[in-house]
Amino acid sequence: MLELGPRDGAVQNNFQRLQSRAPAAKTIHGVRKRDYWNKMKTITTPRGLMATELESWERNLEKLITEIDLPLRHRAGALLPVIPDRLQWEDFTASVKAEWTKWCTRLITYPHCLVVLYGGVAFYEYDENKLWPQFAKTVGDDSLSGKGYYQHEINVAFEHAAQSLGLTTQERENGTDFVGSAVYHIGIPLSLWDDFLEICEWALWREDWKTLESSEWTEVITKRTTGRPRLRKFSIDNREGATATRVTTRN
């Protein structure tokens, strides 16, 4: 049995916020609303928490992330060695889907799973600097594909988990860049690797690429990614992560 201890209050607050946003329908996931929330309340209290597959994933991922030296966790791509391979990723996301209804009310209970979930979606599913359509599909919750306060709560939990584990979060003028942070943690999305290596080759011959002004960087990337809008948008929107990864590649 898993005890939450000091987090009990936060768990109950999360449960109450989620309950207040329940749809007007009489049933949720085919279960009478009253029965559904009574079950959820039992699950989210300390006495109701039992060992789960996600709990096992959390223990394993904690070991892997702990093995990464703290100074190295600030670098772009720091989390990439921890992202499960394709078959393991499918197993991981199957566990997430099976337990999402419970886990979404207490995300910070499994912080290592949460940062790997964000990182894995960024690595395997990145598309045009978007997150939520892919995230919603990964966790099996279509309600997340659009905008909503629920997304904000998940992002805040991710930010807290990342910072508590020593991972860097990216900032922009309007606050934390959650998509950029997830991408920074894994370096380069899988779908962009082949094209990205061409830019790395260019950087080998351009010693001043790191000191280019923002406008100069945009101009160079635009010219070198003709006909490849996804690579262009990624390289411009995620310059810090891309250039940091490029340093690693060159060294």
C-alpha positions in Angstrom: 0.0 0.0 0.0 1.3 3.4 -1.0 1.1 6.3 1.6 1.1 9.8 0.4 1.8 11.5 3.7 2.2 15.3 3.4 0.6 15.3 -0.1 -2.8 14.0 1.2 -4.3 17.6 1.3 -3.1 18.3 -2.3 -4.6 15.1 -3.5 -8.0 15.9 -2.1 -7.8 19.4 -3.5 -7.0 18.0 -7.0 -9.9 15.6 -6.6 -12.3 18.4 -5.6 -11.2 20.6 -8.5 -11.7 17.7 -11.0 -15.1 16.9 -9.5 -16.2 20.5 -9.9 -15.4 20.4 -13.6 -17.4 17.1 -14.2 -19.6 17.2 -17.3 -23.4 17.7 -16.9 -24.1 14.2 -18.2 -25.6 11.6 -15.8 -22.8 9.2 -16.4 -19.0 9.4 -16.8 -17.2 6.6 -18.8 -20.5 4.7 -18.6 -20.7 4.8 -14.8 -23.3 6.7 -12.8 -21.7 10.0 -11.8 -22.3 9.5 -8.1 -20.7 6.0 -8.2 -17.9 7.3 -10.4 -16.9 10.1 -8.0 -17.3 7.9 -4.9 -14.9 5.4 -6.6 -12.5 8.2 -7.5 -12.5 9.5 -4.0 -11.6 6.1 -2.6 -8.8 5.8 -5.1 -7.3 9.2 -4.3 -7.3 8.7 -0.6 -4.2 7.1 1.1 -6.2 4.0 2.1 -7.3 3.5 -1.5 -3.9 3.6 -3.2 -2.6 0.2 -4.1 0.5 -0.8 -6.0 0.0 -0.3 -9.8 2.0 -0.7 -13.0 2.7 3.0 -13.0 4.1 2.7 -9.5 6.5 0.1 -10.9 7.4 2.4 -13.8 8.0 5.2 -11.4 10.5 3.2 -9.4 12.4 2.1 -12.5 12.5 5.5 -14.1 13.6 7.1 -10.8 16.6 4.8 -10.8 17.5 5.7 -14.4 17.1 9.5 -13.9 19.0 9.3 -10.6 22.0 7.8 -12.5 22.2 11.0 -14.6 24.6 13.4 -12.8 22.7 16.5 -11.7 24.8 19.0 -13.7 24.1 17.0 -16.9 20.4 17.2 -16.3 20.5 20.9 -17.3 21.7 20.0 -20.8 19.5 19.6 -23.9 18.7 15.9 -24.5 19.4 15.0 -20.9 16.3 12.8 -20.7 16.8 11.0 -24.0 18.6 8.0 -22.5 15.7 7.4 -20.2 12.9 7.5 -22.9 11.8 3.9 -23.5 12.4 2.4 -26.9 9.4 2.0 -29.2 8.2 -1.3 -27.8 8.7 -0.3 -24.2 7.1 3.1 -25.0 4.0 1.2 -26.1 4.0 -0.7 -22.8 4.5 2.5 -20.8 1.7 4.3 -22.6 -0.6 1.3 -22.2 -0.1 1.6 -18.4 -0.7 5.3 -18.6 -4.0 4.9 -20.5 -5.1 2.2 -18.1 -4.5 4.4 -15.0 -5.0 7.9 -16.5 -8.4 8.4 -14.9 -6.9 7.9 -11.5 -3.4 9.4 -12.1 -4.7 12.6 -13.6 -6.0 13.7 -10.2 -2.6 13.2 -8.5 0.0 13.6 -11.3 2.8 14.7 -9.0 2.6 11.3 -7.2 4.7 9.9 -10.1 7.0 12.8 -11.2 9.5 10.6 -13.1 6.6 9.1 -15.1 5.3 12.6 -15.8 8.5 14.0 -17.2 9.1 10.8 -19.3 5.5 11.0 -20.6 6.1 14.6 -21.8 9.5 13.7 -23.2 8.3 10.6 -24.9 5.4 12.5 -26.6 7.9 15.1 -27.7 10.3 12.5 -29.0 7.9 10.1 -30.8 5.0 12.4 -31.7 6.3 15.9 -32.2 4.5 17.9 -34.9 4.7 21.6 -35.5 5.5 22.5 -31.9 2.1 21.2 -30.8 1.6 19.0 -27.8 -2.0 18.4 -26.7 -3.5 16.5 -29.7 -0.7 14.0 -29.4 -0.8 14.0 -25.6 -4.6 13.4 -25.6 -4.1 10.4 -27.9 -1.3 9.0 -25.8 -3.2 9.1 -22.5 -6.5 8.2 -24.1 -8.4 11.4 -23.1 -9.9 13.2 -26.0 -11.0 16.1 -23.8 -7.4 17.3 -23.7 -7.1 17.9 -27.5 -8.6 21.4 -27.1 -7.7 24.3 -24.9 -8.8 24.2 -21.2 -7.9 24.8 -17.6 -7.3 21.1 -17.2 -4.3 21.4 -19.5 -2.9 24.2 -17.3 -3.0 22.0 -14.3 -1.2 19.2 -16.1 1.5 21.7 -17.3 2.0 23.0 -13.8 2.5 19.5 -12.5 5.0 18.8 -15.3 6.9 22.0 -14.5 7.0 21.2 -10.8 8.2 17.6 -11.5 10.9 18.8 -14.0 12.3 21.4 -11.7 12.3 19.1 -8.7 14.3 16.6 -10.7 16.8 19.2 -11.8 15.6 19.4 -15.4 15.7 22.7 -17.2 12.4 24.4 -18.2 12.3 26.9 -21.0 11.0 30.4 -20.4 9.3 32.9 -22.8 7.9 36.3 -22.4 4.5 35.0 -21.4 5.8 32.3 -19.0 7.0 28.8 -19.2 7.3 27.2 -22.6 6.0 23.7 -21.8 6.3 22.2 -25.3 9.8 23.8 -25.7 10.8 22.3 -22.3 9.7 18.8 -23.2 11.6 19.1 -26.5 14.6 20.5 -24.8 14.7 17.5 -22.5 14.9 15.0 -25.4 17.0 17.1 -27.8 15.7 16.4 -31.2 12.3 14.7 -32.1 12.7 11.4 -33.9 10.9 12.6 -37.0 13.4 15.4 -37.5 16.7 13.6 -37.0 17.7 12.8 -40.5 17.1 16.4 -41.8 18.6 17.9 -38.6 21.9 16.1 -39.3 22.2 18.2 -42.5 22.1 21.4 -40.4 24.8 19.8 -38.1 27.0 19.3 -41.1 26.5 23.0 -42.1 27.4 24.0 -38.5 30.7 22.1 -38.8 31.8 24.6 -41.5 30.3 27.7 -39.9 32.2 28.4 -36.8 30.2 31.5 -35.9 26.8 29.9 -36.0 26.5 30.1 -32.2 26.8 33.8 -32.1 24.3 34.6 -34.9 21.7 37.2 -34.0 18.1 35.9 -33.9 17.3 37.5 -37.2 20.4 36.1 -38.8 19.6 32.6 -37.4 16.1 32.8 -38.8 17.4 33.8 -42.2 20.0 31.0 -42.4 17.6 28.3 -41.2 14.9 29.5 -43.6 17.3 29.2 -46.5 18.6 25.8 -45.4 15.2 24.2 -44.8 13.4 25.1 -48.1 10.5 22.7 -48.6 10.8 21.4 -45.0 8.5 23.6 -42.9 8.5 21.3 -39.9 12.3 21.4 -39.6 12.4 25.1 -40.1 9.7 25.8 -37.5 11.4 23.5 -35.0 14.9 25.0 -35.5 13.6 28.5 -35.1 11.2 28.0 -32.3 13.6 25.7 -30.3 17.0 27.4 -31.1 18.4 26.9 -27.6 17.7 23.2 -27.5 18.8 22.7 -31.2 22.1 24.6 -30.8 22.9 22.9 -27.5 22.3 19.5 -29.2 24.5 20.6 -32.0 27.3 21.3 -29.6 26.9 17.8 -28.3 26.9 16.4 -31.8 30.1 18.2 -32.7 31.9 17.2 -29.6 
